[in-house]
Amino acid sequence: MLVSKRIFEIGSKWGGILNQGSISLTQRRNKGTGILMLNMGGPRDQAEVGPFLLRLFQDKDIMQLPFQESLGKWIATRRTPKIQAKYAEIGGGSPIYEWTVKQGEKMCKELDKISPETAPHKPFVGFRYAAPLTEDSLDEMEKAGLDRAVAFSQYPQYSCATTGSSIHAIHQYYKNRAPSMRLTVIDRWCTDRLLVETVALRIQEQLAKYSTDKERARAVILFSAHSLPMKAVNRGDPYPAEVGATVQLVMEKLGFSNPYRLVWQSKVGPVPWLQPSTEEAIKSLAKKNMKDIILVPIAFINEHIETLHEMDIEYGHDLAKEVGVNIKRAESPNDHPLFIKSLAGVVHSHLKSGKVVNPQLLMTCPMCDRETCRETKKWLWALSNSQQTAAKLKTAAAGGT
């Protein structure tokens, strides 16, 4: 009873703000659907590296530091030259914006074909730490007069540090006002069939490069994902389980043809993170004379610094040469036609479902005690209730039941 009463109080408090826009939703002309593609982003040139790192290290959703404002600024300033040098080695900046735009445009063309009832579909990029920032893209979407908007996480596997941070940014934007469009959220899609098939195809592309069946069969597949601090894992963050779910389905698709493991990259700082690290796993395989390795970016859907530099240069070239292994790297999904169908299919299924948010998103991690997380969950509860009411009003106004 106490829990139900609390949820009712939360819905009443936030629903009052959100319902301000409900009637207007029923009166709007259909101006299509905006798809806000949420991601961390990346600096497009050397000048953007510092501001990117500053936003990242001051974000309490991705990491919690003592005296975060000042310490985050110090860490960002200290790391900027090193990260700039890495970007210089891959062309001067991150290609993640260009890839996201390309994926979004192709996805929306596919959506226009398979979901004419919600067309036209228009892509928007919403980055957390680089332009275009999430809040700026929301401004643009509000001005566009869209009928509805889908906040679509570009992380297939949910983590409070990634998707959670982007959703928190959306909550902050709408903290004191209602969306003028019907807003819904896709927060995870780690088991999508076409995503799994795309990753499997990318692996098969590399397996085909071995000259004999014997060489092909002994290649070890290392699925590498961005690591996560154990503090977050122990709070109950679902990310490791969801990455593992994707890996399992990919290997099922491949018929478990090769030995494989899930490893973790991109650790920052001295605190414990998920293990084993990609680097240490490669070193260990070399010692065991397992020298043919296919490195697979399992949580990244397009090329950026963690694939182009960390995987290709630091592991694929430098470390491979140091320990005497041969590393092939599976390409990210990027704009593979099958992956574009995956993106469009995920959105189409979401639009047809009528759901505002995934029930999983409404739950806080079991051991989470962060007030910002609780406030965002309250807002999501209220958003869900308000948008469902608005949808019913719109149906009634159109003469439906």
C-alpha positions in Angstrom: 0.0 0.0 0.0 2.8 2.4 0.9 4.5 1.8 -2.4 1.3 2.3 -4.4 0.5 5.4 -2.5 4.0 6.7 -3.2 3.7 6.1 -6.9 0.4 7.8 -7.0 1.9 10.9 -5.2 4.8 10.9 -7.7 2.4 10.7 -10.7 0.3 13.5 -9.3 3.2 15.8 -8.7 4.9 15.3 -12.0 1.7 14.7 -14.0 0.5 18.2 -13.2 3.4 19.6 -15.2 3.4 17.0 -18.0 -0.4 17.1 -18.6 -0.2 20.8 -19.4 0.6 19.6 -23.0 -1.9 16.8 -23.2 -4.8 18.6 -24.9 -2.6 20.3 -27.4 -1.3 16.9 -28.5 -4.8 15.9 -29.6 -5.1 19.1 -31.7 -1.7 18.9 -33.5 -1.5 18.1 -37.2 0.7 15.1 -38.0 4.1 16.6 -38.8 5.8 13.3 -38.5 8.1 11.6 -36.1 11.5 12.7 -34.9 14.1 10.1 -33.9 16.6 11.5 -31.4 19.7 9.3 -31.6 21.3 9.4 -28.2 25.0 8.8 -27.7 28.1 10.0 -25.9 29.4 11.7 -29.0 33.0 12.6 -29.7 35.1 15.7 -30.6 35.1 16.4 -34.3 38.5 18.2 -34.1 41.3 18.9 -31.8 39.7 22.1 -30.3 36.7 20.1 -29.1 38.7 17.5 -27.1 39.0 19.6 -24.0 35.3 20.6 -23.7 34.3 17.0 -24.5 36.5 15.6 -21.7 35.3 18.3 -19.2 31.7 17.4 -19.8 32.5 13.7 -19.4 34.5 13.9 -16.2 32.0 16.3 -14.6 29.1 14.0 -15.3 28.1 12.2 -12.1 26.1 9.6 -14.1 29.2 8.2 -15.7 31.5 8.4 -12.7 31.4 9.8 -9.2 34.4 11.7 -8.0 35.1 13.7 -4.8 34.9 17.4 -5.5 33.7 16.5 -9.0 33.6 20.0 -10.5 37.2 20.9 -9.6 38.7 17.4 -9.8 36.9 16.6 -13.1 38.2 19.8 -14.6 41.7 18.9 -13.4 41.5 15.4 -14.9 40.1 16.8 -18.2 42.9 19.4 -18.5 45.6 16.9 -17.7 44.3 14.3 -20.2 43.5 16.6 -23.1 47.0 16.6 -24.8 47.2 12.8 -24.6 43.7 12.3 -26.1 44.4 15.0 -28.8 47.4 13.0 -29.8 45.3 9.9 -30.2 42.7 11.7 -32.3 45.6 13.0 -34.5 46.5 9.4 -35.3 43.0 8.7 -36.6 42.5 11.8 -38.7 42.2 14.6 -36.2 38.7 13.9 -34.8 36.0 11.4 -34.1 33.9 10.2 -37.1 31.0 9.3 -34.7 28.9 12.3 -35.8 29.2 11.5 -39.5 28.3 7.9 -38.8 25.3 8.8 -36.7 24.0 11.2 -39.3 24.4 8.5 -42.0 22.8 5.8 -39.9 19.9 8.2 -39.0 19.2 9.3 -42.5 19.2 5.7 -43.9 17.1 4.5 -40.9 14.5 7.2 -41.5 14.2 6.3 -45.2 13.6 2.7 -44.3 11.0 3.8 -41.7 9.2 5.9 -44.2 8.7 2.7 -46.2 7.7 0.3 -43.4 5.8 2.8 -41.2 4.0 5.3 -43.4 1.4 5.9 -40.7 4.1 7.7 -38.6 5.9 9.3 -41.5 7.7 11.5 -42.3 10.5 10.4 -40.0 13.4 12.8 -39.3 16.7 12.0 -37.6 18.2 14.2 -34.9 21.6 13.6 -33.2 21.7 14.1 -29.4 25.2 13.8 -27.9 26.0 13.9 -24.2 29.4 15.5 -24.3 29.8 17.0 -27.8 27.8 19.0 -30.3 25.0 18.7 -31.0 24.2 18.3 -27.3 21.0 16.5 -26.4 19.3 19.7 -25.0 20.1 21.6 -28.2 18.6 18.9 -30.4 15.5 18.8 -28.2 15.2 22.6 -28.8 15.3 21.9 -32.5 12.7 19.1 -32.3 10.3 21.3 -30.2 10.5 24.1 -32.8 9.9 21.6 -35.7 6.3 21.0 -34.4 6.6 17.2 -34.6 3.7 15.0 -33.7 5.9 12.6 -31.8 9.5 11.9 -30.8 11.4 8.8 -30.0 14.5 9.1 -27.8 16.5 6.2 -29.3 19.6 5.1 -27.4 22.4 4.1 -29.7 23.8 1.8 -27.0 22.2 -1.6 -27.6 23.0 -2.6 -24.0 21.7 -0.4 -21.2 23.9 1.2 -18.6 23.1 3.9 -16.1 26.5 5.5 -17.1 25.5 5.8 -20.8 21.8 5.5 -21.8 20.9 6.5 -18.2 23.0 9.7 -18.5 21.3 10.7 -21.8 17.8 10.1 -20.3 18.8 12.2 -17.3 19.7 15.0 -19.7 16.2 14.7 -21.3 14.6 14.8 -17.8 16.6 18.0 -17.0 15.4 19.6 -20.2 11.7 18.9 -19.4 12.0 19.3 -15.7 9.7 22.3 -15.5 7.7 22.0 -18.8 5.8 19.4 -20.8 6.9 18.0 -24.1 4.9 19.5 -27.0 5.2 16.2 -28.8 4.4 12.7 -27.8 7.8 11.6 -26.3 8.7 7.9 -25.9 11.9 6.1 -25.2 13.9 3.1 -26.5 16.5 2.4 -23.9 17.9 -1.0 -24.9 17.8 -3.5 -27.8 20.6 -5.9 -27.1 18.7 -9.0 -28.3 17.5 -7.6 -31.6 17.6 -10.3 -34.2 19.1 -8.1 -37.0 21.7 -6.6 -34.7 22.8 -10.1 -33.8 22.9 -11.1 -37.5 24.9 -8.0 -38.4 27.6 -8.7 -35.8 27.7 -12.3 -36.9 28.2 -11.3 -40.5 31.0 -8.9 -39.5 32.8 -11.8 -37.8 32.2 -14.1 -40.8 33.9 -11.4 -43.0 37.0 -11.9 -40.9 36.8 -15.6 -40.6 36.7 -15.8 -44.4 40.2 -14.2 -44.6 41.9 -17.3 -43.2 43.3 -19.5 -45.9 42.5 -22.9 -44.4 39.7 -24.4 -42.4 42.2 -25.3 -39.7 43.3 -21.7 -39.3 39.8 -20.5 -39.3 38.6 -23.0 -36.6 41.4 -22.1 -34.2 40.8 -18.4 -34.3 39.7 -17.0 -30.9 36.8 -14.5 -31.0 37.3 -11.8 -28.4 34.1 -9.7 -27.9 35.3 -6.4 -26.5 33.0 -3.9 -24.8 33.6 -0.7 -22.9 34.3 -1.6 -19.3 32.4 -0.4 -16.2 33.5 0.3 -12.6 32.7 -2.6 -10.3 31.0 0.0 -8.0 28.3 0.4 -10.7 28.1 -3.3 -11.3 27.6 -4.0 -7.6 24.8 -1.5 -7.5 23.0 -3.7 -10.0 23.7 -2.0 -13.4 22.3 -4.5 -16.0 25.0 -3.7 -18.6 27.3 -6.7 -18.1 24.4 -9.1 -18.4 23.0 -7.4 -21.5 26.4 -7.4 -23.2 26.6 -11.1 -22.4 23.2 -11.7 -23.9 24.3 -10.2 -27.2 27.4 -12.3 -27.2 25.5 -15.5 -26.5 23.1 -14.8 -29.4 25.9 -14.0 -31.8 27.7 -17.2 -31.0 24.4 -19.2 -31.4 24.1 -17.6 -34.8 27.7 -18.7 -35.6 26.9 -22.2 -34.4 29.6 -21.8 -31.7 32.1 -22.4 -34.4 35.1 -20.9 -32.5 36.4 -20.5 -29.0 35.3 -17.1 -27.6 35.4 -14.8 -24.6 33.9 -11.5 -23.5 36.6 -8.9 -22.4 36.5 -5.3 -21.4 38.4 -2.2 -22.6 38.8 1.5 -21.9 39.3 1.4 -18.1 40.0 4.8 -16.6 41.5 5.4 -13.2 42.7 3.1 -10.3 39.4 1.8 -9.0 38.3 -1.8 -9.9 36.5 -2.3 -13.2 35.1 -5.3 -15.0 37.7 -8.0 -15.9 39.4 -9.4 -17.8 40.7 -6.5 -19.7 41.1 -6.8 -23.4 44.8 -6.0 -23.2 45.5 -8.7 -20.5 43.4 -11.2 -22.3 45.4 -10.8 -25.5 48.7 -11.1 -23.6 47.4 -14.3 -21.9 46.3 -15.9 -25.1 49.7 -15.2 -26.6 51.4 -17.0 -23.7 49.1 -20.0 -24.4 50.1 -20.0 -28.1 46.6 -19.0 -29.2 47.8 -16.4 -31.7 45.0 -15.9 -34.1 42.4 -13.5 -32.7 39.3 -11.8 -34.0 38.5 -8.7 -32.0 34.8 -7.8 -32.1 33.3 -4.4 -30.9 30.2 -5.8 -29.3 28.8 -2.7 -27.7 29.9 -0.1 -30.3 27.6 0.4 -33.4 30.0 2.7 -35.3 33.6 3.5 -35.6 35.2 6.0 -33.2 38.3 6.3 -31.1 37.8 3.1 -29.1 37.7 1.1 -32.3 40.0 3.0 -34.6 42.7 3.8 -32.0 42.3 1.5 -29.0 41.4 -1.7 -31.0 43.2 -1.1 -34.2 46.3 0.7 -33.1 46.9 -0.1 -29.5 45.8 -3.7 -29.6 45.7 -4.7 -33.3 49.1 -3.2 -34.1 51.2 -2.3 -31.1 50.3 -5.0 -28.7 50.0 -7.7 -31.4 53.6 -6.9 -32.5 54.8 -6.9 -28.9 53.4 -10.3 -27.9 53.4 -12.0 -31.3 49.8 -12.5 -32.2 47.7 -11.9 -35.3 44.7 -9.8 -34.7 41.9 -9.2 -37.2 39.2 -6.7 -36.2 35.6 -7.1 -37.1 34.1 -3.9 -38.5 31.5 -2.1 -36.5 27.9 -2.4 -37.8 28.2 1.2 -39.3 25.8 1.5 -42.2 25.6 -2.2 -43.2 22.2 -2.6 -44.9 21.2 -5.3 -42.5 22.0 -3.0 -39.5 20.0 -0.1 -41.0 17.1 -2.6 -41.1 17.8 -3.4 -37.5 17.6 0.3 -36.4 14.4 0.8 -38.4 12.9 -2.4 -37.1 13.6 -1.5 -33.5 11.9 1.9 -33.9 9.0 0.5 -35.9 8.3 -2.2 -33.3 8.4 0.5 -30.6 6.0 2.7 -32.4 3.6 -0.1 -33.0 3.8 -1.2 -29.3 2.3 2.0 -28.0 4.7 1.9 -25.0 6.1 5.1 -23.7 9.0 3.4 -21.8 10.4 -0.1 -21.2 9.2 -1.3 -17.7 12.9 -2.0 -17.0 13.7 1.7 -17.3 11.2 2.5 -14.5 13.2 0.5 -12.0 16.2 1.8 -10.1 19.2 -0.5 -9.6 18.7 -2.5 -6.3 21.6 -0.8 -4.5 21.2 2.6 -6.0 20.9 5.5 -3.6 21.4 8.4 -6.0 18.8 11.2 -5.7 19.2 12.2 -9.4 18.4 8.7 -10.5 15.3 8.5 -8.3 14.1 11.9 -9.6 14.5 10.8 -13.2 12.6 7.6 -12.6 9.7 9.6 -11.0 9.7 11.8 -14.2 9.6 8.7 -16.4 6.6 7.3 -14.4 4.8 10.6 -14.8 5.7 10.8 -18.5 4.4 7.3 -19.1 1.1 8.1 -17.4 0.7 11.4 -19.1 1.6 10.3 -22.6 -0.8 7.3 -22.4 -3.6 9.7 -21.4 -2.7 12.0 -24.3 -2.7 9.1 -26.8 -6.2 8.1 -25.6 -7.4 11.7 -26.0 -6.0 11.9 -29.5 -7.7 8.6 -30.5 -11.0 9.8 -29.1 -10.7 13.2 -30.9 -10.1 11.3 -34.2 -13.3 9.3 -33.6 -11.6 6.1 -32.3 -12.5 4.1 -29.3 
